[in-house]
Amino acid sequence: MNKAHEVQEVAFRGDALILVVDGQRHEFAISGISRKLAQASPEQRTGFVVSPSGYGIHWIDLDEDLSIDGLLGIKHHCPVPAARARR
C-alpha cells in the first residue's frame, strides 16, 4: 500500500500541535484546529495513532480525527462523471 504521507513526529508544546510530515515541520494552534484537542488533558493528547496509510491521526479516547491533507491545506479535486459533465 502506498502511503499518502510519512508522519515522522506528532507532538504538543503549549497550545501548539507540532507535526513533521514528509520531512517538513509544521506548527498549528490547537484551538484553531480542534475544540476536543484544545480541551484535552496532556495524557489524552498523547493517546493517538497515525493511520497506516498516512492519511490522518486518530485520538481514540477523544473520538477525534484529523486529516493530514486538511491540516496542510491540500485539496483534491474529484473528477466529474462523464454523464454529469455533458449536462
The 8 nearest C-alpha neighbors of each residue, nearest first, counted from 0:
[[1, 2, 52, 51, 3, 53, 4, 54],
 [2, 0, 3, 52, 53, 4, 51, 5],
 [1, 3, 52, 53, 4, 0, 5, 51],
 [2, 4, 53, 54, 52, 1, 5, 68],
 [5, 3, 53, 2, 21, 6, 54, 20],
 [4, 6, 21, 20, 53, 7, 2, 3],
 [7, 5, 20, 8, 19, 4, 21, 53],
 [6, 8, 19, 20, 5, 9, 22, 21],
 [9, 7, 19, 18, 6, 10, 20, 17],
 [8, 10, 18, 17, 19, 11, 7, 16],
 [11, 9, 17, 16, 8, 18, 12, 45],
 [10, 12, 16, 15, 17, 13, 9, 14],
 [13, 11, 15, 14, 16, 10, 17, 26],
 [12, 14, 15, 11, 16, 29, 28, 41],
 [15, 13, 29, 28, 12, 16, 30, 11],
 [16, 14, 28, 12, 29, 27, 13, 11],
 [15, 17, 11, 27, 26, 29, 10, 28],
 [16, 18, 26, 10, 9, 25, 11, 15],
 [19, 17, 9, 25, 8, 24, 20, 26],
 [18, 20, 24, 8, 23, 7, 22, 6],
 [19, 21, 6, 22, 23, 5, 7, 18],
 [20, 22, 5, 23, 4, 6, 19, 7],
 [21, 23, 20, 19, 24, 7, 5, 6],
 [24, 22, 19, 20, 21, 25, 18, 7],
 [23, 25, 19, 18, 20, 22, 26, 17],
 [26, 24, 18, 17, 19, 23, 27, 20],
 [25, 27, 17, 16, 15, 18, 24, 28],
 [28, 26, 16, 15, 29, 17, 25, 31],
 [29, 27, 15, 31, 30, 14, 16, 32],
 [30, 28, 31, 15, 32, 14, 37, 16],
 [29, 31, 37, 28, 32, 33, 34, 14],
 [32, 30, 29, 28, 33, 27, 34, 37],
 [31, 33, 29, 30, 28, 34, 27, 70],
 [34, 32, 36, 35, 30, 29, 37, 31],
 [33, 35, 37, 36, 30, 38, 32, 29],
 [36, 34, 38, 33, 37, 39, 61, 63],
 [37, 35, 39, 33, 38, 34, 44, 29],
 [36, 38, 34, 30, 35, 29, 39, 33],
 [39, 37, 35, 36, 34, 40, 30, 33],
 [40, 38, 36, 37, 43, 35, 44, 41],
 [39, 41, 43, 42, 44, 38, 36, 37],
 [40, 42, 44, 43, 45, 39, 11, 46],
 [43, 41, 40, 45, 44, 46, 39, 60],
 [44, 42, 40, 46, 45, 41, 39, 60],
 [45, 43, 41, 42, 46, 39, 40, 36],
 [44, 46, 42, 43, 47, 41, 10, 58],
 [47, 45, 43, 44, 58, 42, 59, 48],
 [48, 46, 58, 57, 45, 59, 56, 49],
 [47, 49, 57, 56, 50, 58, 46, 59],
 [50, 48, 56, 55, 51, 57, 53, 47],
 [49, 51, 53, 52, 55, 56, 54, 48],
 [50, 52, 53, 49, 2, 54, 55, 48],
 [51, 53, 2, 50, 54, 3, 1, 0],
 [54, 52, 4, 3, 50, 2, 51, 55],
 [55, 53, 52, 67, 3, 66, 50, 4],
 [54, 56, 66, 67, 65, 50, 53, 49],
 [55, 57, 49, 65, 64, 48, 50, 66],
 [56, 58, 64, 48, 47, 63, 59, 49],
 [59, 57, 47, 63, 61, 60, 62, 46],
 [58, 60, 62, 61, 57, 47, 46, 63],
 [61, 59, 62, 58, 43, 46, 63, 47],
 [60, 62, 63, 58, 59, 35, 43, 36],
 [63, 61, 59, 60, 58, 64, 57, 35],
 [64, 62, 58, 61, 57, 65, 59, 35],
 [65, 63, 57, 56, 58, 66, 55, 62],
 [66, 64, 56, 55, 67, 57, 63, 70],
 [65, 67, 55, 69, 68, 54, 70, 56],
 [66, 68, 55, 70, 69, 54, 71, 65],
 [69, 67, 73, 71, 66, 70, 72, 54],
 [70, 68, 66, 72, 67, 71, 73, 65],
 [69, 71, 67, 68, 72, 66, 65, 73],
 [70, 72, 68, 69, 73, 67, 25, 66],
 [73, 71, 69, 70, 68, 74, 67, 66],
 [74, 72, 68, 71, 69, 75, 70, 67],
 [75, 73, 72, 76, 68, 69, 71, 77],
 [74, 76, 77, 73, 68, 78, 72, 69],
 [77, 75, 78, 74, 79, 73, 80, 68],
 [76, 78, 79, 75, 80, 74, 81, 84],
 [77, 79, 80, 76, 81, 84, 75, 83],
 [78, 80, 84, 81, 77, 83, 82, 76],
 [81, 79, 83, 82, 84, 78, 85, 77],
 [80, 82, 84, 83, 79, 85, 78, 86],
 [83, 81, 84, 85, 80, 86, 79, 78],
 [82, 84, 80, 81, 85, 86, 79, 78],
 [83, 85, 81, 82, 86, 79, 80, 78],
 [86, 84, 83, 82, 81, 80, 79, 78],
 [85, 84, 83, 82, 81, 80, 79, 78]]
